Amino acid sequence: MGNPLRAIALTVDEPSPGLFYWTLLESGSGRRTFDQHVAAADDAYDSFEKAARAGLLRWLRLAGDDVRHGPRQPRVHQPLVPQPGPWTRSTQTATSDQA
């Protein structure tokens, strides 16, 4: 499999009246439960809109140079392993050749 899109959610909280913080959460378990912290605002914003826009900009930066396709999981390198066949040496042949 390639590198699937990361499941990331943007939330905005208002812990005190007029103080808004954004947080990016990721679903690490493959379900739609967002339980892994990705990034969060260091300072409060004075409106929901400002906090949401700042969080969205941070989310877009996670995509790096490819904002068209979004932030992706790292590619997993899987080396090519030939299937056994007449072109591969069996372990019995290798053992008997070494004896």
Biopython code that builds the backbone (N, CA, C, O; Angstrom):
import numpy as np
from Bio.PDB.StructureBuilder import StructureBuilder

atoms = [
    (1, "MET", "N", (0.848, -1.171, 0.000)),
    (1, "MET", "CA", (0.000, 0.000, 0.000)),
    (1, "MET", "C", (0.893, 1.233, 0.000)),
    (1, "MET", "O", (1.990, 1.206, 0.558)),
    (2, "GLY", "N", (0.432, 2.306, -0.618)),
    (2, "GLY", "CA", (1.193, 3.550, -0.699)),
    (2, "GLY", "C", (1.248, 4.264, 0.635)),
    (2, "GLY", "O", (1.445, 3.650, 1.683)),
    (3, "ASN", "N", (1.074, 5.542, 0.574)),
    (3, "ASN", "CA", (1.055, 6.311, 1.812)),
    (3, "ASN", "C", (-0.288, 7.018, 1.922)),
    (3, "ASN", "O", (-0.503, 8.047, 1.281)),
    (4, "PRO", "N", (-1.202, 6.468, 2.739)),
    (4, "PRO", "CA", (-2.547, 7.012, 2.850)),
    (4, "PRO", "C", (-2.566, 8.377, 3.544)),
    (4, "PRO", "O", (-1.642, 8.740, 4.272)),
    (5, "LEU", "N", (-3.629, 9.107, 3.298)),
    (5, "LEU", "CA", (-3.853, 10.401, 3.933)),
    (5, "LEU", "C", (-3.981, 10.214, 5.443)),
    (5, "LEU", "O", (-4.652, 9.296, 5.912)),
    (6, "ARG", "N", (-3.336, 11.087, 6.184)),
    (6, "ARG", "CA", (-3.441, 11.023, 7.639)),
    (6, "ARG", "C", (-4.811, 11.542, 8.076)),
    (6, "ARG", "O", (-5.277, 12.561, 7.565)),
    (7, "ALA", "N", (-5.448, 10.860, 9.003)),
    (7, "ALA", "CA", (-6.750, 11.277, 9.533)),
    (7, "ALA", "C", (-6.506, 12.286, 10.651)),
    (7, "ALA", "O", (-6.209, 11.913, 11.786)),
    (8, "ILE", "N", (-6.636, 13.564, 10.317)),
    (8, "ILE", "CA", (-6.358, 14.642, 11.265)),
    (8, "ILE", "C", (-7.603, 15.501, 11.418)),
    (8, "ILE", "O", (-8.286, 15.795, 10.436)),
    (9, "ALA", "N", (-7.898, 15.904, 12.648)),
    (9, "ALA", "CA", (-9.043, 16.756, 12.941)),
    (9, "ALA", "C", (-8.563, 18.046, 13.609)),
    (9, "ALA", "O", (-7.636, 18.036, 14.420)),
    (10, "LEU", "N", (-9.204, 19.139, 13.256)),
    (10, "LEU", "CA", (-8.930, 20.446, 13.859)),
    (10, "LEU", "C", (-10.045, 20.745, 14.851)),
    (10, "LEU", "O", (-11.225, 20.677, 14.508)),
    (11, "THR", "N", (-9.669, 21.074, 16.071)),
    (11, "THR", "CA", (-10.654, 21.476, 17.070)),
    (11, "THR", "C", (-10.293, 22.855, 17.587)),
    (11, "THR", "O", (-9.125, 23.242, 17.569)),
    (12, "VAL", "N", (-11.284, 23.593, 18.046)),
    (12, "VAL", "CA", (-11.077, 24.893, 18.685)),
    (12, "VAL", "C", (-11.824, 24.856, 20.008)),
    (12, "VAL", "O", (-13.016, 24.554, 20.059)),
    (13, "ASP", "N", (-11.106, 25.168, 21.071)),
    (13, "ASP", "CA", (-11.695, 25.193, 22.412)),
    (13, "ASP", "C", (-11.672, 26.618, 22.953)),
    (13, "ASP", "O", (-10.839, 27.437, 22.564)),
    (14, "GLU", "N", (-12.609, 26.894, 23.861)),
    (14, "GLU", "CA", (-12.669, 28.185, 24.545)),
    (14, "GLU", "C", (-12.688, 27.910, 26.057)),
    (14, "GLU", "O", (-13.753, 27.912, 26.674)),
    (15, "PRO", "N", (-11.495, 27.670, 26.656)),
    (15, "PRO", "CA", (-11.462, 27.330, 28.081)),
    (15, "PRO", "C", (-11.882, 28.485, 28.994)),
    (15, "PRO", "O", (-12.374, 28.264, 30.101)),
    (16, "SER", "N", (-11.685, 29.702, 28.524)),
    (16, "SER", "CA", (-12.135, 30.900, 29.241)),
    (16, "SER", "C", (-12.833, 31.794, 28.228)),
    (16, "SER", "O", (-12.461, 31.794, 27.055)),
    (17, "PRO", "N", (-13.834, 32.553, 28.652)),
    (17, "PRO", "CA", (-14.554, 33.409, 27.701)),
    (17, "PRO", "C", (-13.612, 34.320, 26.907)),
    (17, "PRO", "O", (-12.837, 35.086, 27.479)),
    (18, "GLY", "N", (-13.700, 34.218, 25.566)),
    (18, "GLY", "CA", (-12.902, 35.080, 24.690)),
    (18, "GLY", "C", (-11.495, 34.601, 24.416)),
    (18, "GLY", "O", (-10.746, 35.282, 23.716)),
    (19, "LEU", "N", (-11.102, 33.432, 24.952)),
    (19, "LEU", "CA", (-9.762, 32.878, 24.702)),
    (19, "LEU", "C", (-9.917, 31.559, 23.955)),
    (19, "LEU", "O", (-10.443, 30.586, 24.495)),
    (20, "PHE", "N", (-9.454, 31.536, 22.711)),
    (20, "PHE", "CA", (-9.645, 30.377, 21.838)),
    (20, "PHE", "C", (-8.308, 29.727, 21.502)),
    (20, "PHE", "O", (-7.333, 30.410, 21.189)),
    (21, "TYR", "N", (-8.277, 28.413, 21.570)),
    (21, "TYR", "CA", (-7.078, 27.635, 21.252)),
    (21, "TYR", "C", (-7.438, 26.575, 20.219)),
    (21, "TYR", "O", (-8.486, 25.936, 20.316)),
    (22, "TRP", "N", (-6.569, 26.390, 19.234)),
    (22, "TRP", "CA", (-6.766, 25.320, 18.255)),
    (22, "TRP", "C", (-5.898, 24.135, 18.629)),
    (22, "TRP", "O", (-4.857, 24.296, 19.266)),
    (23, "THR", "N", (-6.323, 22.952, 18.237)),
    (23, "THR", "CA", (-5.574, 21.712, 18.446)),
    (23, "THR", "C", (-5.779, 20.815, 17.231)),
    (23, "THR", "O", (-6.886, 20.714, 16.702)),
    (24, "LEU", "N", (-4.706, 20.167, 16.796)),
    (24, "LEU", "CA", (-4.798, 19.154, 15.744)),
    (24, "LEU", "C", (-4.651, 17.790, 16.402)),
    (24, "LEU", "O", (-3.692, 17.546, 17.135)),
    (25, "LEU", "N", (-5.592, 16.915, 16.141)),
    (25, "LEU", "CA", (-5.586, 15.559, 16.684)),
    (25, "LEU", "C", (-5.582, 14.568, 15.534)),
    (25, "LEU", "O", (-6.138, 14.836, 14.468)),
    (26, "GLU", "N", (-4.950, 13.418, 15.755)),
    (26, "GLU", "CA", (-4.863, 12.403, 14.718)),
    (26, "GLU", "C", (-5.435, 11.090, 15.222)),
    (26, "GLU", "O", (-5.324, 10.752, 16.400)),
    (27, "SER", "N", (-6.042, 10.368, 14.315)),
    (27, "SER", "CA", (-6.555, 9.041, 14.627)),
    (27, "SER", "C", (-5.427, 8.044, 14.419)),
    (27, "SER", "O", (-5.078, 7.724, 13.283)),
    (28, "GLY", "N", (-4.864, 7.558, 15.496)),
    (28, "GLY", "CA", (-3.738, 6.639, 15.397)),
    (28, "GLY", "C", (-4.154, 5.186, 15.298)),
    (28, "GLY", "O", (-3.348, 4.331, 14.932)),
    (29, "SER", "N", (-5.392, 4.904, 15.617)),
    (29, "SER", "CA", (-5.827, 3.513, 15.667)),
    (29, "SER", "C", (-6.545, 3.074, 14.399)),
    (29, "SER", "O", (-6.996, 1.931, 14.315)),
    (30, "GLY", "N", (-6.661, 3.954, 13.413)),
    (30, "GLY", "CA", (-7.364, 3.600, 12.200)),
    (30, "GLY", "C", (-8.863, 3.801, 12.301)),
    (30, "GLY", "O", (-9.558, 3.794, 11.284)),
    (31, "ARG", "N", (-9.368, 3.977, 13.499)),
    (31, "ARG", "CA", (-10.784, 4.281, 13.692)),
    (31, "ARG", "C", (-10.950, 5.794, 13.662)),
    (31, "ARG", "O", (-9.959, 6.517, 13.556)),
    (32, "ARG", "N", (-12.128, 6.267, 13.748)),
    (32, "ARG", "CA", (-12.364, 7.707, 13.751)),
    (32, "ARG", "C", (-12.354, 8.268, 15.175)),
    (32, "ARG", "O", (-13.130, 9.167, 15.502)),
    (33, "THR", "N", (-11.487, 7.741, 15.998)),
    (33, "THR", "CA", (-11.251, 8.268, 17.333)),
    (33, "THR", "C", (-9.955, 9.051, 17.270)),
    (33, "THR", "O", (-8.893, 8.479, 17.025)),
    (34, "PHE", "N", (-10.031, 10.336, 17.486)),
    (34, "PHE", "CA", (-8.859, 11.200, 17.366)),
    (34, "PHE", "C", (-8.226, 11.352, 18.740)),
    (34, "PHE", "O", (-8.665, 12.157, 19.561)),
    (35, "ASP", "N", (-7.188, 10.562, 18.971)),
    (35, "ASP", "CA", (-6.618, 10.462, 20.303)),
    (35, "ASP", "C", (-5.132, 10.816, 20.383)),
    (35, "ASP", "O", (-4.556, 10.803, 21.471)),
    (36, "GLN", "N", (-4.511, 11.128, 19.257)),
    (36, "GLN", "CA", (-3.083, 11.474, 19.280)),
    (36, "GLN", "C", (-2.911, 12.961, 18.989)),
    (36, "GLN", "O", (-3.400, 13.474, 17.982)),
    (37, "HIS", "N", (-2.215, 13.634, 19.882)),
    (37, "HIS", "CA", (-1.959, 15.066, 19.745)),
    (37, "HIS", "C", (-0.915, 15.296, 18.657)),
    (37, "HIS", "O", (0.152, 14.683, 18.692)),
    (38, "VAL", "N", (-1.206, 16.170, 17.690)),
    (38, "VAL", "CA", (-0.278, 16.493, 16.608)),
    (38, "VAL", "C", (0.359, 17.847, 16.849)),
    (38, "VAL", "O", (1.582, 17.977, 16.804)),
    (39, "ALA", "N", (-0.467, 18.863, 17.108)),
    (39, "ALA", "CA", (0.018, 20.227, 17.337)),
    (39, "ALA", "C", (-1.085, 21.014, 18.027)),
    (39, "ALA", "O", (-2.257, 20.641, 17.977)),
    (40, "ALA", "N", (-0.692, 22.117, 18.677)),
    (40, "ALA", "CA", (-1.670, 22.962, 19.352)),
    (40, "ALA", "C", (-1.149, 24.387, 19.432)),
    (40, "ALA", "O", (0.052, 24.638, 19.332)),
    (41, "ALA", "N", (-2.071, 25.304, 19.612)),
    (41, "ALA", "CA", (-1.716, 26.721, 19.754)),
    (41, "ALA", "C", (-0.956, 26.927, 21.056)),
    (41, "ALA", "O", (-1.327, 26.380, 22.094)),
    (42, "ASP", "N", (0.098, 27.711, 20.993)),
    (42, "ASP", "CA", (0.843, 28.071, 22.202)),
    (42, "ASP", "C", (0.165, 29.221, 22.930)),
    (42, "ASP", "O", (0.199, 29.295, 24.158)),
    (43, "ASP", "N", (-0.452, 30.119, 22.162)),
    (43, "ASP", "CA", (-1.097, 31.299, 22.727)),
    (43, "ASP", "C", (-2.564, 31.340, 22.320)),
    (43, "ASP", "O", (-2.963, 30.752, 21.314)),
    (44, "ALA", "N", (-3.356, 32.044, 23.118)),
    (44, "ALA", "CA", (-4.786, 32.163, 22.845)),
    (44, "ALA", "C", (-5.042, 33.171, 21.733)),
    (44, "ALA", "O", (-4.257, 34.096, 21.523)),
    (45, "TYR", "N", (-6.144, 32.980, 21.027)),
    (45, "TYR", "CA", (-6.633, 33.911, 20.011)),
    (45, "TYR", "C", (-7.890, 34.568, 20.565)),
    (45, "TYR", "O", (-8.580, 33.995, 21.407)),
    (46, "ASP", "N", (-8.182, 35.780, 20.085)),
    (46, "ASP", "CA", (-9.332, 36.508, 20.621)),
    (46, "ASP", "C", (-10.637, 36.208, 19.884)),
    (46, "ASP", "O", (-11.674, 36.794, 20.194)),
    (47, "SER", "N", (-10.587, 35.301, 18.912)),
    (47, "SER", "CA", (-11.824, 34.892, 18.245)),
    (47, "SER", "C", (-11.695, 33.453, 17.762)),
    (47, "SER", "O", (-10.599, 32.937, 17.538)),
    (48, "PHE", "N", (-12.850, 32.832, 17.612)),
    (48, "PHE", "CA", (-12.892, 31.483, 17.078)),
    (48, "PHE", "C", (-12.300, 31.460, 15.677)),
    (48, "PHE", "O", (-11.524, 30.565, 15.341)),
    (49, "GLU", "N", (-12.663, 32.437, 14.862)),
    (49, "GLU", "CA", (-12.197, 32.472, 13.473)),
    (49, "GLU", "C", (-10.677, 32.538, 13.382)),
    (49, "GLU", "O", (-10.079, 31.818, 12.582)),
    (50, "LYS", "N", (-10.052, 33.375, 14.173)),
    (50, "LYS", "CA", (-8.581, 33.487, 14.145)),
    (50, "LYS", "C", (-7.928, 32.177, 14.567)),
    (50, "LYS", "O", (-6.939, 31.750, 13.971)),
    (51, "ALA", "N", (-8.477, 31.546, 15.591)),
    (51, "ALA", "CA", (-7.917, 30.272, 16.057)),
    (51, "ALA", "C", (-8.097, 29.194, 14.991)),
    (51, "ALA", "O", (-7.178, 28.418, 14.731)),
    (52, "ALA", "N", (-9.270, 29.143, 14.378)),
    (52, "ALA", "CA", (-9.531, 28.130, 13.357)),
    (52, "ALA", "C", (-8.633, 28.338, 12.143)),
    (52, "ALA", "O", (-8.103, 27.373, 11.593)),
    (53, "ARG", "N", (-8.458, 29.583, 11.721)),
    (53, "ARG", "CA", (-7.586, 29.861, 10.572)),
    (53, "ARG", "C", (-6.134, 29.489, 10.875)),
    (53, "ARG", "O", (-5.451, 28.917, 10.025)),
    (54, "ALA", "N", (-5.660, 29.809, 12.076)),
    (54, "ALA", "CA", (-4.284, 29.472, 12.457)),
    (54, "ALA", "C", (-4.095, 27.961, 12.498)),
    (54, "ALA", "O", (-3.064, 27.455, 12.054)),
    (55, "GLY", "N", (-5.076, 27.237, 13.025)),
    (55, "GLY", "CA", (-5.003, 25.784, 13.059)),
    (55, "GLY", "C", (-5.016, 25.187, 11.663)),
    (55, "GLY", "O", (-4.297, 24.226, 11.390)),
    (56, "LEU", "N", (-5.828, 25.751, 10.778)),
    (56, "LEU", "CA", (-5.883, 25.265, 9.405)),
    (56, "LEU", "C", (-4.552, 25.500, 8.690)),
    (56, "LEU", "O", (-4.087, 24.633, 7.950)),
    (57, "LEU", "N", (-3.940, 26.657, 8.905)),
    (57, "LEU", "CA", (-2.627, 26.920, 8.295)),
    (57, "LEU", "C", (-1.586, 25.923, 8.781)),
    (57, "LEU", "O", (-0.762, 25.451, 7.996)),
    (58, "ARG", "N", (-1.617, 25.600, 10.069)),
    (58, "ARG", "CA", (-0.668, 24.604, 10.601)),
    (58, "ARG", "C", (-0.934, 23.241, 9.990)),
    (58, "ARG", "O", (0.005, 22.508, 9.677)),
    (59, "TRP", "N", (-2.193, 22.895, 9.818)),
    (59, "TRP", "CA", (-2.588, 21.631, 9.209)),
    (59, "TRP", "C", (-2.070, 21.551, 7.781)),
    (59, "TRP", "O", (-1.542, 20.520, 7.365)),
    (60, "LEU", "N", (-2.218, 22.630, 7.035)),
    (60, "LEU", "CA", (-1.719, 22.654, 5.659)),
    (60, "LEU", "C", (-0.201, 22.502, 5.610)),
    (60, "LEU", "O", (0.326, 21.878, 4.689)),
    (61, "ARG", "N", (0.501, 23.061, 6.583)),
    (61, "ARG", "CA", (1.966, 22.919, 6.615)),
    (61, "ARG", "C", (2.394, 21.477, 6.833)),
    (61, "ARG", "O", (3.500, 21.099, 6.447)),
    (62, "LEU", "N", (1.537, 20.665, 7.446)),
    (62, "LEU", "CA", (1.861, 19.241, 7.628)),
    (62, "LEU", "C", (1.988, 18.525, 6.285)),
    (62, "LEU", "O", (2.645, 17.489, 6.185)),
    (63, "ALA", "N", (1.354, 19.086, 5.256)),
    (63, "ALA", "CA", (1.420, 18.476, 3.928)),
    (63, "ALA", "C", (2.741, 18.774, 3.238)),
    (63, "ALA", "O", (3.042, 18.170, 2.209)),
    (64, "GLY", "N", (3.526, 19.676, 3.770)),
    (64, "GLY", "CA", (4.802, 20.021, 3.143)),
    (64, "GLY", "C", (4.584, 20.701, 1.813)),
    (64, "GLY", "O", (3.780, 21.627, 1.705)),
    (65, "ASP", "N", (5.292, 20.250, 0.809)),
    (65, "ASP", "CA", (5.196, 20.856, -0.518)),
    (65, "ASP", "C", (3.978, 20.392, -1.304)),
    (65, "ASP", "O", (3.690, 20.948, -2.364)),
    (66, "ASP", "N", (3.261, 19.395, -0.815)),
    (66, "ASP", "CA", (2.167, 18.823, -1.586)),
    (66, "ASP", "C", (0.810, 19.103, -0.936)),
    (66, "ASP", "O", (0.122, 18.178, -0.505)),
    (67, "VAL", "N", (0.427, 20.389, -0.866)),
    (67, "VAL", "CA", (-0.857, 20.721, -0.240)),
    (67, "VAL", "C", (-2.040, 20.243, -1.076)),
    (67, "VAL", "O", (-3.161, 20.154, -0.575)),
    (68, "ARG", "N", (-1.797, 19.938, -2.332)),
    (68, "ARG", "CA", (-2.886, 19.442, -3.184)),
    (68, "ARG", "C", (-3.363, 18.061, -2.717)),
    (68, "ARG", "O", (-4.546, 17.745, -2.836)),
    (69, "HIS", "N", (-2.454, 17.243, -2.190)),
    (69, "HIS", "CA", (-2.797, 15.883, -1.772)),
    (69, "HIS", "C", (-2.870, 15.715, -0.258)),
    (69, "HIS", "O", (-3.345, 14.685, 0.221)),
    (70, "GLY", "N", (-2.414, 16.697, 0.495)),
    (70, "GLY", "CA", (-2.546, 16.658, 1.944)),
    (70, "GLY", "C", (-1.452, 15.879, 2.648)),
    (70, "GLY", "O", (-0.614, 15.242, 2.011)),
    (71, "PRO", "N", (-1.473, 15.941, 3.990)),
    (71, "PRO", "CA", (-0.466, 15.226, 4.777)),
    (71, "PRO", "C", (-0.672, 13.719, 4.685)),
    (71, "PRO", "O", (-1.781, 13.218, 4.876)),
    (72, "ARG", "N", (0.394, 13.017, 4.396)),
    (72, "ARG", "CA", (0.332, 11.567, 4.182)),
    (72, "ARG", "C", (1.157, 10.822, 5.219)),
    (72, "ARG", "O", (2.065, 11.376, 5.837)),
    (73, "GLN", "N", (0.816, 9.555, 5.390)),
    (73, "GLN", "CA", (1.630, 8.666, 6.216)),
    (73, "GLN", "C", (2.968, 8.482, 5.505)),
    (73, "GLN", "O", (3.015, 8.527, 4.275)),
    (74, "PRO", "N", (4.050, 8.277, 6.243)),
    (74, "PRO", "CA", (5.334, 8.009, 5.577)),
    (74, "PRO", "C", (5.238, 6.750, 4.723)),
    (74, "PRO", "O", (4.547, 5.792, 5.070)),
    (75, "ARG", "N", (5.938, 6.778, 3.612)),
    (75, "ARG", "CA", (5.972, 5.584, 2.746)),
    (75, "ARG", "C", (6.736, 4.483, 3.465)),
    (75, "ARG", "O", (7.760, 4.726, 4.105)),
    (76, "VAL", "N", (6.218, 3.278, 3.347)),
    (76, "VAL", "CA", (6.879, 2.113, 3.933)),
    (76, "VAL", "C", (7.623, 1.411, 2.815)),
    (76, "VAL", "O", (7.027, 0.980, 1.828)),
    (77, "HIS", "N", (8.927, 1.301, 2.979)),
    (77, "HIS", "CA", (9.746, 0.639, 1.970)),
    (77, "HIS", "C", (9.681, -0.862, 2.188)),
    (77, "HIS", "O", (10.034, -1.368, 3.253)),
    (78, "GLN", "N", (9.229, -1.555, 1.171)),
    (78, "GLN", "CA", (9.175, -3.012, 1.231)),
    (78, "GLN", "C", (10.079, -3.540, 0.127)),
    (78, "GLN", "O", (9.773, -3.391, -1.056)),
    (79, "PRO", "N", (11.195, -4.155, 0.513)),
    (79, "PRO", "CA", (12.110, -4.658, -0.513)),
    (79, "PRO", "C", (11.450, -5.757, -1.347)),
    (79, "PRO", "O", (10.629, -6.533, -0.857)),
    (80, "LEU", "N", (11.827, -5.793, -2.588)),
    (80, "LEU", "CA", (11.309, -6.841, -3.468)),
    (80, "LEU", "C", (11.986, -8.163, -3.128)),
    (80, "LEU", "O", (13.213, -8.249, -3.069)),
    (81, "VAL", "N", (11.190, -9.165, -2.912)),
    (81, "VAL", "CA", (11.702, -10.501, -2.602)),
    (81, "VAL", "C", (11.193, -11.433, -3.692)),
    (81, "VAL", "O", (9.983, -11.575, -3.868)),
    (82, "PRO", "N", (12.096, -12.065, -4.421)),
    (82, "PRO", "CA", (11.627, -12.942, -5.493)),
    (82, "PRO", "C", (10.874, -14.134, -4.935)),
    (82, "PRO", "O", (11.195, -14.653, -3.865)),
    (83, "GLN", "N", (9.879, -14.550, -5.675)),
    (83, "GLN", "CA", (9.132, -15.745, -5.302)),
    (83, "GLN", "C", (10.008, -16.965, -5.572)),
    (83, "GLN", "O", (10.789, -16.958, -6.523)),
    (84, "PRO", "N", (9.893, -18.012, -4.753)),
    (84, "PRO", "CA", (10.674, -19.224, -5.006)),
    (84, "PRO", "C", (10.337, -19.794, -6.382)),
    (84, "PRO", "O", (9.187, -19.758, -6.819)),
    (85, "GLY", "N", (11.314, -20.297, -7.024)),
    (85, "GLY", "CA", (11.133, -20.880, -8.348)),
    (85, "GLY", "C", (12.450, -21.446, -8.843)),
    (85, "GLY", "O", (13.413, -21.511, -8.079)),
    (86, "PRO", "N", (12.520, -21.853, -10.092)),
    (86, "PRO", "CA", (13.748, -22.462, -10.604)),
    (86, "PRO", "C", (14.914, -21.476, -10.640)),
    (86, "PRO", "O", (16.064, -21.902, -10.744)),
    (87, "TRP", "N", (14.654, -20.191, -10.559)),
    (87, "TRP", "CA", (15.720, -19.192, -10.610)),
    (87, "TRP", "C", (16.308, -18.883, -9.241)),
    (87, "TRP", "O", (17.310, -18.173, -9.151)),
    (88, "THR", "N", (15.692, -19.413, -8.148)),
    (88, "THR", "CA", (16.232, -19.194, -6.800)),
    (88, "THR", "C", (16.906, -20.465, -6.313)),
    (88, "THR", "O", (16.520, -21.577, -6.671)),
    (89, "ARG", "N", (17.908, -20.270, -5.501)),
    (89, "ARG", "CA", (18.642, -21.395, -4.934)),
    (89, "ARG", "C", (17.986, -21.838, -3.652)),
    (89, "ARG", "O", (17.723, -21.010, -2.780)),
    (90, "SER", "N", (17.721, -23.087, -3.515)),
    (90, "SER", "CA", (17.114, -23.560, -2.275)),
    (90, "SER", "C", (18.182, -23.672, -1.201)),
    (90, "SER", "O", (19.373, -23.723, -1.506)),
    (91, "THR", "N", (17.764, -23.710, 0.037)),
    (91, "THR", "CA", (18.724, -23.819, 1.140)),
    (91, "THR", "C", (19.399, -25.201, 1.139)),
    (91, "THR", "O", (20.544, -25.320, 1.573)),
    (92, "GLN", "N", (18.710, -26.240, 0.660)),
    (92, "GLN", "CA", (19.297, -27.581, 0.609)),
    (92, "GLN", "C", (20.431, -27.607, -0.402)),
    (92, "GLN", "O", (21.468, -28.223, -0.155)),
    (93, "THR", "N", (20.242, -26.938, -1.550)),
    (93, "THR", "CA", (21.304, -26.911, -2.555)),
    (93, "THR", "C", (22.501, -26.139, -2.019)),
    (93, "THR", "O", (23.647, -26.538, -2.224)),
    (94, "ALA", "N", (22.233, -25.033, -1.334)),
    (94, "ALA", "CA", (23.332, -24.219, -0.814)),
    (94, "ALA", "C", (24.096, -25.010, 0.249)),
    (94, "ALA", "O", (25.322, -24.919, 0.313)),
    (95, "THR", "N", (23.401, -25.780, 1.077)),
    (95, "THR", "CA", (24.047, -26.572, 2.119)),
    (95, "THR", "C", (24.884, -27.682, 1.506)),
    (95, "THR", "O", (26.019, -27.899, 1.928)),
    (96, "SER", "N", (24.342, -28.395, 0.507)),
    (96, "SER", "CA", (25.074, -29.502, -0.092)),
    (96, "SER", "C", (26.266, -28.998, -0.906)),
    (96, "SER", "O", (27.262, -29.713, -1.016)),
    (97, "ASP", "N", (26.202, -27.794, -1.481)),
    (97, "ASP", "CA", (27.327, -27.241, -2.210)),
    (97, "ASP", "C", (28.481, -26.868, -1.275)),
    (97, "ASP", "O", (29.653, -26.946, -1.644)),
    (98, "GLN", "N", (28.114, -26.462, -0.055)),
    (98, "GLN", "CA", (29.142, -26.018, 0.888)),
    (98, "GLN", "C", (29.825, -27.192, 1.559)),
    (98, "GLN", "O", (30.926, -27.026, 2.085)),
    (99, "ALA", "N", (29.219, -28.374, 1.565)),
    (99, "ALA", "CA", (29.761, -29.538, 2.269)),
    (99, "ALA", "C", (30.967, -30.128, 1.584)),
    (99, "ALA", "O", (31.529, -31.113, 2.063)),
]
sb = StructureBuilder()
sb.init_structure("model")
sb.init_model(0)
sb.init_chain("A")
sb.init_seg("    ")
for serial, (resi, resn, name, xyz) in enumerate(atoms, 1):
    if name == "N":
        sb.init_residue(resn, " ", resi, " ")
    sb.init_atom(name, np.array(xyz, "f"), 0.0, 1.0, " ", f" {name:<3s}", serial, name[0])
structure = sb.get_structure()
